[in-house]
Amino acid sequence: MTAGERVVVVGAGVAGLTTAVVLAEVGASVHVIAEQVPGITSMAAGAMWGPYLVEPKDKVDQWGQRSLEIFRELAQDPATGVRVTSGIEASRTAEAAPDWATALPGFRPCERAELPAGFTAGYRFAVPLIDMPTYLDYLLRRLRDAGGVVERRRLTSLSDAGPASVIVNCAGLGAHDLVPDPDLRPVRGQHVVVTNPGLTEFFSEDTGLSPDLLCFYPHGDTVVLGGTAIDGEGDLAPDDKAAAGILARCAEVDPRLAQARVLEHRVGARPTRATVRVEEEVGEDGTMVVHNYGHGGAGVTLSWGCAEEARALLSVR
């Protein structure tokens, strides 16, 4: 396609907004259509850069590294909501460090005295943390500055997006019905946002496939505590029992959190499939469709790399 052609991006989560920004900034006439602006699942993200149970590994590594480069650049401007922060990822089973972590600045194994009780191994490194409400607002401003238009509307099919040279499907879990893609399923995630009792570093446990996660990410005056990963569940109502478990797990690692005041609950449904889908196809009406969805819990981590791949598929340079 050529610059100036109308492109409709379906979805206004982190994948949709990032892709819309990338396309608008190279001259495409971008029209975003989404029921929720910004997307509720992206608003609920933690969010720390790091590939999270997502495939295919070779492409994920490429997408993630490109996103990491851009997040480091964005961290130079506090208004983006991105900061590079030091912290610890730890394990109770002496797992080896994930390969993506070993190349991060400041990477080193933790001394035993640095680890909370019950943990047998851990690694310290510096990584981008993203305050999602601030960051999504930044993406929306950047999109509008590039001439992009955002419309709140529920679609029943991709063809409902209206006349366009290209449709870019960043619908997240909505792609299950819009494509349709029966292989796409929700993984429910819940975070609790509390007042910050003085934390300056993140903490994350390598919990593997457990539905009970343990992490906390400080964002200035607040801390995002996590979390859950309930496979197959897409209910977005806060779960009081899950929230109590999150608070208890996090306070066990840092007792200061036990007295923190709860500000809000954030719940999302991670759009999960066997592999992330970034590819093009021709729709039934002959319109070019580029898919960019199925990022699971790594939507933020892969956002810029996947957006640039979508742009390459459209041959917009």
VMD Tcl script that draws the C-alpha trace (Angstrom):
set ca {
  {0.00 0.00 0.00}
  {1.03 3.62 -0.34}
  {1.16 6.43 2.19}
  {-2.17 8.20 2.55}
  {-4.35 5.15 2.00}
  {-7.03 4.52 4.63}
  {-6.12 1.85 7.15}
  {-8.57 0.67 9.79}
  {-7.02 -0.73 12.97}
  {-9.47 -2.81 14.99}
  {-8.76 -2.67 18.71}
  {-7.35 0.00 21.04}
  {-5.31 -2.06 23.44}
  {-1.54 -1.78 23.50}
  {-1.19 -3.81 20.28}
  {-3.78 -1.75 18.40}
  {-2.60 1.67 19.57}
  {1.08 0.88 18.97}
  {0.35 -0.45 15.49}
  {-1.80 2.58 14.73}
  {1.02 4.92 15.83}
  {3.59 3.10 13.70}
  {1.37 3.27 10.61}
  {0.22 6.86 11.12}
  {3.78 8.09 11.58}
  {4.79 6.78 8.16}
  {1.90 8.55 6.48}
  {-1.02 6.14 6.50}
  {-4.49 7.56 7.16}
  {-5.28 5.56 10.28}
  {-8.78 5.03 11.70}
  {-8.96 3.04 14.95}
  {-12.26 1.36 15.80}
  {-12.73 -0.21 19.23}
  {-15.48 -0.78 21.76}
  {-13.13 0.18 24.62}
  {-10.61 3.01 24.34}
  {-8.12 2.20 25.65}
  {-8.60 -1.55 25.90}
  {-9.44 -2.77 29.40}
  {-7.04 -5.73 29.34}
  {-4.10 -3.50 28.48}
  {-5.13 -1.07 31.24}
  {-4.96 -4.00 33.67}
  {-1.40 -5.03 32.74}
  {1.39 -4.82 35.34}
  {3.51 -4.15 33.31}
  {7.15 -5.23 33.16}
  {8.98 -5.98 29.94}
  {9.71 -9.70 29.64}
  {8.52 -12.52 27.35}
  {5.82 -14.40 29.29}
  {4.89 -17.94 28.22}
  {4.55 -17.03 24.55}
  {5.59 -18.59 21.25}
  {7.11 -18.88 18.61}
  {10.36 -18.29 20.43}
  {12.47 -17.09 17.49}
  {9.95 -14.44 16.49}
  {9.17 -13.54 20.09}
  {12.85 -12.90 20.73}
  {13.01 -10.53 17.74}
  {9.78 -8.72 18.58}
  {10.68 -8.44 22.24}
  {14.18 -7.09 21.62}
  {12.87 -4.41 19.27}
  {10.28 -3.39 21.84}
  {12.97 -3.28 24.53}
  {15.03 -0.85 22.44}
  {12.06 1.48 22.05}
  {10.98 1.29 25.70}
  {14.51 2.27 26.74}
  {14.21 5.33 24.51}
  {10.76 6.18 25.88}
  {12.06 5.90 29.45}
  {14.06 9.09 28.85}
  {10.74 11.01 28.95}
  {8.82 10.63 32.25}
  {5.59 11.70 30.51}
  {5.46 8.34 28.70}
  {4.96 6.36 31.91}
  {8.00 4.17 31.10}
  {10.91 3.82 33.54}
  {13.91 1.52 33.65}
  {13.87 0.01 37.14}
  {16.06 -2.45 39.02}
  {14.69 -5.43 40.86}
  {14.74 -9.16 41.42}
  {13.16 -12.17 39.75}
  {13.34 -15.11 42.14}
  {12.49 -18.80 42.25}
  {11.70 -21.31 44.99}
  {13.11 -24.19 42.93}
  {16.57 -22.91 41.88}
  {15.56 -22.45 38.25}
  {18.11 -21.09 35.78}
  {17.64 -17.47 34.75}
  {15.56 -16.99 31.59}
  {17.80 -16.30 28.61}
  {16.13 -12.93 27.95}
  {17.17 -11.73 31.40}
  {20.88 -12.53 31.20}
  {21.54 -9.78 28.63}
  {19.75 -7.05 30.62}
  {21.74 -4.25 32.30}
  {22.97 -5.06 35.78}
  {22.21 -8.78 35.48}
  {23.76 -10.86 38.25}
  {22.75 -13.75 40.49}
  {21.42 -12.69 43.88}
  {23.27 -13.33 47.09}
  {21.34 -15.57 49.47}
  {20.84 -12.63 51.87}
  {18.99 -10.70 49.14}
  {16.30 -13.35 48.76}
  {13.06 -13.51 50.77}
  {12.45 -16.54 52.95}
  {11.51 -19.63 50.95}
  {13.36 -18.63 47.78}
  {16.42 -20.58 46.68}
  {17.64 -18.54 43.70}
  {17.16 -15.13 42.16}
  {18.56 -12.68 39.65}
  {18.89 -8.94 39.72}
  {18.56 -6.81 36.58}
  {17.17 -3.51 35.28}
  {14.17 -3.56 32.97}
  {11.45 -1.20 31.71}
  {8.37 -0.90 33.91}
  {5.33 0.62 32.23}
  {2.59 2.50 34.09}
  {-0.21 1.47 31.76}
  {-2.84 4.22 32.28}
  {-0.16 6.88 31.68}
  {1.40 4.95 28.80}
  {-1.85 4.28 26.95}
  {-2.76 7.97 27.23}
  {0.65 8.76 25.75}
  {0.01 6.43 22.80}
  {-3.39 8.01 22.18}
  {-1.85 11.51 22.17}
  {0.92 10.37 19.84}
  {-1.61 8.77 17.49}
  {-3.76 11.90 17.33}
  {-0.67 14.08 16.80}
  {0.10 11.91 13.75}
  {-3.40 12.47 12.36}
  {-5.00 9.24 13.54}
  {-8.72 9.06 14.31}
  {-10.30 6.96 17.07}
  {-13.92 5.77 16.99}
  {-15.68 3.91 19.80}
  {-17.85 1.27 18.17}
  {-18.55 -2.42 18.62}
  {-17.96 -4.56 15.52}
  {-19.74 -7.82 14.76}
  {-17.29 -8.74 11.99}
  {-14.11 -7.35 10.47}
  {-16.08 -6.35 7.37}
  {-18.13 -3.99 9.58}
  {-15.03 -1.82 9.85}
  {-16.15 -0.11 6.65}
  {-14.31 0.74 3.45}
  {-10.55 0.60 3.85}
  {-7.48 -0.29 1.82}
  {-6.34 -2.49 4.70}
  {-7.80 -3.74 7.97}
  {-5.35 -4.47 10.78}
  {-6.86 -6.86 13.31}
  {-5.56 -6.06 16.79}
  {-8.80 -7.08 18.48}
  {-7.18 -9.21 21.17}
  {-9.71 -11.63 22.62}
  {-12.35 -10.14 20.33}
  {-10.64 -11.88 17.41}
  {-12.20 -15.14 18.67}
  {-15.51 -14.07 17.12}
  {-14.40 -11.47 14.57}
  {-12.00 -13.69 12.59}
  {-13.29 -16.16 13.87}
  {-10.44 -17.94 15.70}
  {-11.60 -20.82 17.91}
  {-8.01 -21.40 19.09}
  {-8.02 -18.08 20.96}
  {-8.92 -18.30 24.64}
  {-8.91 -15.98 27.68}
  {-6.48 -16.21 30.57}
  {-7.91 -14.10 33.38}
  {-5.49 -11.75 35.13}
  {-6.09 -9.64 38.21}
  {-3.92 -6.98 39.83}
  {-4.41 -4.91 42.97}
  {-3.20 -1.30 43.01}
  {-2.14 0.04 46.41}
  {-0.46 3.13 47.87}
  {3.32 2.86 47.78}
  {4.78 2.38 51.29}
  {8.30 3.17 50.02}
  {9.14 0.55 47.38}
  {11.55 1.57 44.64}
  {12.38 -1.85 43.12}
  {10.24 -4.51 41.48}
  {9.97 -8.13 42.59}
  {8.73 -11.04 40.49}
  {8.56 -14.75 41.21}
  {9.08 -17.28 38.43}
  {5.86 -19.21 39.09}
  {5.89 -21.24 35.87}
  {2.41 -22.43 34.91}
  {0.82 -21.72 38.30}
  {-2.41 -19.68 38.23}
  {-1.18 -17.78 41.31}
  {1.43 -15.18 40.40}
  {3.58 -13.06 42.69}
  {4.93 -9.71 41.58}
  {4.92 -6.06 42.55}
  {5.80 -3.10 40.39}
  {6.26 0.35 41.95}
  {5.04 3.33 39.91}
  {5.79 6.39 42.00}
  {2.99 6.84 44.53}
  {1.38 3.49 43.72}
  {2.36 -0.18 43.47}
  {0.72 -2.73 41.19}
  {0.49 -6.12 42.92}
  {-0.06 -9.36 41.07}
  {-1.51 -11.54 40.20}
  {-3.47 -14.39 38.67}
  {-3.48 -16.36 35.42}
  {-6.72 -18.39 35.28}
  {-6.74 -20.27 31.98}
  {-10.06 -20.30 30.18}
  {-11.73 -17.63 32.32}
  {-12.72 -14.27 30.86}
  {-14.91 -12.79 33.62}
  {-13.70 -9.25 34.33}
  {-15.38 -8.76 37.72}
  {-12.89 -8.37 40.61}
  {-12.54 -11.48 42.76}
  {-12.22 -10.59 46.45}
  {-10.68 -13.95 47.36}
  {-8.09 -13.64 44.59}
  {-7.31 -10.09 45.68}
  {-6.77 -11.21 49.27}
  {-4.40 -13.92 48.04}
  {-2.44 -11.42 45.96}
  {-2.08 -9.06 48.91}
  {-1.00 -11.88 51.23}
  {1.62 -13.26 48.81}
  {3.12 -9.85 48.17}
  {3.14 -8.83 51.85}
  {4.97 -12.05 52.70}
  {7.83 -10.88 50.48}
  {7.70 -7.23 51.59}
  {5.79 -6.73 54.87}
  {5.42 -2.98 54.20}
  {2.69 -3.88 51.72}
  {0.48 -5.32 54.47}
  {-0.47 -1.80 55.58}
  {-0.83 -0.30 52.11}
  {-4.23 1.13 51.20}
  {-6.03 -0.56 48.30}
  {-6.84 1.96 45.57}
  {-8.35 -0.19 42.84}
  {-8.59 -3.62 41.25}
  {-7.63 -4.17 37.60}
  {-8.86 -7.25 35.76}
  {-8.19 -8.28 32.18}
  {-8.42 -11.34 29.93}
  {-5.12 -12.11 28.21}
  {-5.78 -13.15 24.57}
  {-3.95 -16.45 24.40}
  {-3.31 -19.01 21.65}
  {-0.57 -21.54 20.86}
  {1.38 -18.90 18.91}
  {1.13 -15.16 18.44}
  {-0.48 -14.41 15.08}
  {1.15 -11.71 12.94}
  {0.38 -12.43 9.30}
  {-1.64 -11.18 6.35}
  {-4.54 -12.70 4.43}
  {-7.12 -11.55 1.91}
  {-10.63 -11.24 3.33}
  {-13.78 -12.60 1.70}
  {-14.49 -9.21 0.13}
  {-10.95 -8.90 -1.23}
  {-9.72 -6.49 1.45}
  {-6.20 -7.09 2.77}
  {-6.29 -8.06 6.45}
  {-3.21 -8.07 8.65}
  {-3.62 -9.94 11.93}
  {-1.73 -8.91 15.06}
  {-3.21 -10.66 18.10}
  {-2.83 -13.58 20.48}
  {-0.01 -12.09 22.56}
  {-1.15 -13.67 25.83}
  {0.56 -11.99 28.77}
  {3.28 -10.47 26.56}
  {1.27 -7.85 24.72}
  {3.28 -4.92 26.08}
  {6.59 -6.75 25.70}
  {5.99 -7.54 22.02}
  {4.01 -4.43 21.07}
  {6.57 -2.43 19.09}
  {8.17 -5.41 17.39}
  {4.81 -6.79 16.26}
  {3.63 -3.35 15.14}
  {6.70 -2.91 12.96}
  {6.21 -6.37 11.48}
  {2.60 -5.46 10.64}
  {3.89 -2.33 8.92}
  {6.41 -4.41 6.95}
  {3.64 -6.77 5.82}
  {1.83 -3.74 4.39}
  {5.05 -2.58 2.72}
  {4.70 0.84 4.33}
  {8.23 2.15 4.78}
}
mol new
graphics top color blue
foreach p $ca { graphics top sphere $p radius 0.5 }
foreach p [lrange $ca 0 end-1] q [lrange $ca 1 end] { graphics top cylinder $p $q radius 0.2 }
display resetview
